Amino acid sequence: MPSLVPSTFPSAAPSSQGFVDVMNAVSNITSMELFMDQSSPQYKAAKYMADEDPNGIRPINDTRFLQRYALVTFFFSTNGELWKRCNPGNLCPGTFSTWLSDTDECDWMGTLCNSDNFLTQINIGTGETSSSGLTGSLPEEMGYLTTLTSLLLVNNDLDPVYSSGIEGTIPATFARLTNMRFIIMWANSLTSPIPDEWLSENKLIGTIWLHNNKFDG
């Protein structure tokens, strides 16, 4: 079992006690080394959860604490500050709320939750959420959104600044997404390898669209 982070944090990344509490709470899904880098998505997400969340600081014993943390990490890992819509400062289509706003994460653009407010879908790039401008990479923390049944991250943006879409590999932690039925991530810049465990452990997947990426073979 991972050891807890000391109550004093190294001077390289000064932080509040709340930040340390968040690190302890997510120590089983995020490497502590990532919190030493203030530019990392994980550091930014923990800081948001500890000190900046306008929805109120969610108690770490809340059953949906990891859900909000994983989504905030996804936001920063895909350069959410540069999204073309529904990030802080930009408008959202329809009834969506902006990411990192004072609403529940189930109301953020492209998210859908079940009756218990656990996440079942992320859809950014199709329908009203098209041309959002996702870049960056997929964080390992997404593998802990275990109630997900649908993941749609589509790059249909012709703007050369955003045309590469999401880069890097599919995290091995995606093997934990055993409720997944649909995964569509075409027209990005994802690369090999595709984790063997991901496909072998996900028995319910019926639709996989990964074409127009940069996989080998």
N, C-alpha and C positions, 0 to 999 in steps of 0.2 A: 504494500500500500504506500503511495507516495507520501513523503514527509511533508508536514506543513511548512509554509514559508515563515521565516522569523517575523516578529512584530515590527522590526526595523528593516527597512528596505535599503539595498545598496545605494550609495550616493549617486551612482550613474543614472538612476531613474527615481528621483525623489517622488514620494507619493503619500496619500492620506492613509489612515488606518482602514478606511472603507475600501480603498484600492487593494490593500493587502488581504482584506476579508474576501474580496471577489477572487483574487488569485487563489486563495486556499479553496474556495468553493469550486473552481474549475480546474484544479490541479490534476484531476484524472483525465482531462480531455485536452489540455494545453500544456506544452512544455514550459517550465518556468523560465528557461532561457529566452523565450520570446518576449517576456515582460521586461527584459533588460534593454530591449530595443524600442525606443519611444516612437519609431516610425512604423513599427509592425502593426498589422491589423488587430492583433490580439491585445497589444498594449492599449491601442485607441479604444477598443471595445470595452476593456476592463475599466478604463478611465471614465468612459461614458456611463457605464453601469453604476460606478461608484459615486460619481460626483456631478454628472451632467444631465442625467435622464429627466426630461421635463414631465414625464409621466409619473415621476416619483421614484425613489430608489427602491427597487423591488427587493424584498427580503431574500436572503440567499437560501432560506429554507422553503421558499415558494416552489411548488412543483413545476412551475413554468420558468424558473430563473434561467436554466440552461438554454431553453428555447430562445428567449430574448437575447441572451449573450451570443448564441450561435448565429442568429440573424444579424446582429450588429457587427459581428466579425465578418460575415459575408458581405455586408455593406462596405466596410472599409477595404476588404480584400479585393473587391471588384471596383475599387476606386469610385465609391458612391458619391464622393464630393464632386466628381466630374460627370455624373449621370446627367442626361439632358432633360429629365423630368423626375418629379417626385422625390428629389433630395431636398435638404433644407435650403430654402430660397427659391425653389422652382415650384410651379403649379403642377397639380395632378389632374388627370382626366377623370370624368365621372365623379363617383363618390369616394374614390380612394383618398387616403391620407398620405402625407409625405413620410418617408422613412425618417427615423429618429425624432419624430414629432411627439407630442404629448398624448397620443392615442395608444391604444393597445396594439401590439405588433400584428394582431389578426386583421387590423384595418389598414395596414400599410399596403401600398401599391403592389399588386401581384400576389398577395398572400391570401390563403383561404384556410380556415380552421374548422374543426368539427364542433359539436355542441358543447364539448368540454373545453373549448378554446385551445386545443392542441393543433399544431400546424399539419395540414394535409396536402397543401399545394403551394408551390412557388412558380409563378408564371411571369417572367419578364422577357418580353420580346415578341409576343403575339397579341393580336387584338388591340385593346386600348393601351397596352403596355409596350407596343412596338417602338422601335427606334429609341430605346432608352439610353444606349451607349455604354453597355457593360464592357469593361476591360479587366485587366488584372488576372487573378487566378482563383481557383476554388479552395477555400480553407478546409483543413481536416475537420474542423468543428462542425461542418455541415453533416458529417456522418452521425452526429448525435441527435439529429432531428428525426428520431426513429418512427414518428407517426406519419411521415411524408408518404404519400401515395403517388404524387405527380410532381415532376420537376421539369420545367420548360424554360430553358435559357437560350434564346435564339438571337443570333446577331443578323439583323436584316438592315443594317445601317450602311448606307453608301458613302457616308462622310469618311474620308481617308484617315481622319484622326481616330475614329472609332472602329474602323473596318476590320481590325484584327480580332476583335471580340475577346473572349476569355482564352487565356493561354495556359501552358503547363499541363500537368497530368491530372487524371481523375484520382482523388485521394483514396488510399486503401481503406480508409474508414467508411467509405460508401458501402462496404460489405455489411455494415450494421443496418442499412436501410432496407430491412427485410419486408416492409409493407409496400415497397415501391411497385407500381404497376405500369407507369408511363414515365419514360425519361427521353426528353427531346433536347438535344444541345447541338443542333447542326449549325454550320456556317460560323464556327468559331476557329480558334487556332490550338485546340487541344492536341497533345502529343502522346506517343506511346511511352511506357507500356500501359495497357488497360489492366488493372489488378485482376488476377485470376479469381480471387476470393469474391470480388464484386458480383460476378455473374454466377458463380457456383452457389453463393449464399442467398441470392435474391431469386427465389423460386416463383414469385408472383408476377415478375415483369412480363408484360405482354407486348409492349411497344418500346423499341429502342431506335431512336434516330440520331446517329452520330456522324452523318455524312458531311462532306465539305469541311473536314478538320485536317489535321496534319499527322494522322496516325501512319505508322509504317505498315507496308503491305496492303 
